[in-house]
Amino acid sequence: MASCNRLKFGIYNTLPDSKYKSQRRQWNDINTLLWTALLTLILLPTVYAQCKKVNNCRCKLPNGKLIDISKIGNKDGTEPKFPYSLPDDGSALFYEYSFNGCYAYSDAFCKDAVACQRRKNSQDPGFSLGTPDSADYTDGTVLNFTAVGQDGQQRTARIKLICEADGTPESSSIKRLGEPAANWIYEYELTSKCACGNGCASPDTGLSIGSLLCILFPVAVILYLVLGGIFMKFVRGAEGKEVIPNVSIWMEFPMLVKDGAMFVVNLVKPGAGKSGYDTDI
């Protein structure tokens, strides 16, 4: 048995190591390419799911629709649309919370705030939970406002936007949830027609040509590199940097750009005809 094992071990030792190393490299390359493609498919929807901020009251979804809460809140700056009240879930007995949409208001407790926390039955100053210009719409389902209080602590009002398609701006309601996690984040739920895409805004025509190009171009580049790399590796048998599709063109690209720029510069310079280019016919 020992001689058989030695014979078996000797046979494997006679096979060239380069063959196994080459196969191992190929499998590693396959895994790398597949993982790259998988991560791309996972991350791209996340990147393009963001609701792009238009102003403090609006954000634009990837489909071109607008989340617009400008019709919620008092614009006169004297009192909040949703006055001070204890959390609706009974989680706090001593602090009350207000909210005024995307507009600032000032009172005896907070100054230039969209949301404020105050102690019940007290005239002590409260804490601002956000300013209008700090609006962050994330993916269009959550709206965050932040502010730094007089104690130096940053606080965040996090408003979950709940679409009520058959409602009106006037029927909008707020649910105060206090500070569930004791992490300086104060949660609200805003149920409103204005939390729906184009619910309180004029319909948008959709994605512009520029937006479509911004979305499609990176996708096309990634597919070009991944699929082209697979083709070059396993059909053409390329190794190293040669796996990159048309690698010679990309390596020469900076010089081609430079030559093109120099040609344009020489055309617009005085005495362009005496440049290095032959302009005689």
TAHU-V240564 format. One record per run of one state. SS is the DSSP state (h for helix, s for strand, l for the rest). FROM is the first residue (numbers start at 0). LEN is the number of residues. Records with the same first field share a line. If there is no record, write none. Layout:
SS->FROM-LEN / FROM-LEN
//
This chain:
l->0-1 / 14-2 / 48-3 / 55-2 / 60-5 / 68-13 / 86-8 / 99-5 / 105-7 / 113-1 / 119-7 / 130-1 / 134-1 / 136-5 / 148-5 / 163-5 / 171-1 / 178-6 / 195-13 / 234-5 / 243-3 / 268-3 / 274-7
h->1-13 / 16-32 / 131-3 / 168-3 / 192-3 / 208-26 / 239-4 / 246-22 / 271-3
s->51-4 / 57-3 / 65-3 / 81-5 / 94-5 / 104-1 / 112-1 / 114-5 / 126-4 / 135-1 / 141-7 / 153-10 / 172-6 / 184-8
//
